């Protein structure tokens, strides 16, 4: 092969090499563009906008308290001779629960009876003397009219009659004083029999606490025991300003307690405090629960679930669909083609069990629930999963 043929062969091989390199460059460039195009399509999870009933619920912690508390105290001091009831015993209205040593008070009654007897005798004596004085006064008046008795004798008889009348009045006053003293002594004697008394509610209650033992010496007005009413029983919870305005008397609440796991007790709001505690900025709310079997006890910890608001046929999306852009809440609404999204600002309402109400507009279709950080309004998307609702709306 001569030199000219060799040069032609080398030139041909060079051209073929350049063509191969160009082909490879074009293939690589096309593949990179396609890869970059694929990278701009975000994979997202979506959910369908639904119409469903939503309830705004709050679960608040609290404790049980007795509906009514009666502290039984002695009205007189003395030594406790006998305690008729013990802790957890039932007590009926007016029942004697504690007996004090009554010897001293019994003696006081006897002394008052004796003093009344003396006063009664003195009154009888004074009345007899008054009757004699009146007779003497009439006799003197008759003699004076005949000129036998003088005016001075008549004046003396009249003065004597008036003195006897005063003595009768004093004796009657002593009778009243002695009667009052006897009544007081009898009342104090009755106070040695300490009873449990209350004016309203059930006729039977229960001993919650006992503060003394037999043989103790107590003073007047010293607490002896605590008696409580268990049916109904009161649950006390505290609410913040956020929920305060949504509460109303008569609202129903469901209660759970660790003492009876799995059981639900039902009560209603009975009282709402008109003021907030300065220390906690919370208000006291009292709810009444029926407790016919007495299983719920004061002091138990409870959790109260209250439905504060309810919306029927609400436009709702999963809470995961809410996205915040700046200071505005909104959702990414999937276009009908399913290939892109649009940003829609929304106003939210009731939130319940992972769902949120959308107010002020009509939204339908599907919304993005996962992957919002990868997209903006108008972004291309690829749906990779669909959010399943927890329950049928």
Buried (B, 14 or more C-beta within 10 A) or exposed (E): EEEEEEEEEEEEEEEEEEEEEEEEEEEEEEEEEEEEEEEEBBEBBBBBBBEBEBBBBBEBEBBBBBBBBBEBBBEBEBBBBEBBBEEEBEBEBEBBBBBBBBEBBBEBBEEBBEBBEEBBEBBEEBBEBBEEBBEBBEEBBEBBEEEEBEEEBBEBBBEBBEEBBEBBEBBBEBBEEBBEBBEEBBEBBBBBEBBBEBEEBBEEBBBBEBBBEEEEEBEEEEBBBBBBBBBBBBBBBBBEEEBBEBBEEEBEBBBBBEEEEEEEBEBBBBEBBEEBEEEEEBBBBBBBBEBEEEBBBBEBEBBBBBBBEEBEEBBBBBBBBBBEEEEEBBBBBBEEEEEBBBBBEBEBBBBBEEBBBBEEEEBEEBBBBBBBEBBEEEBEBEBEEEBEBEEEB
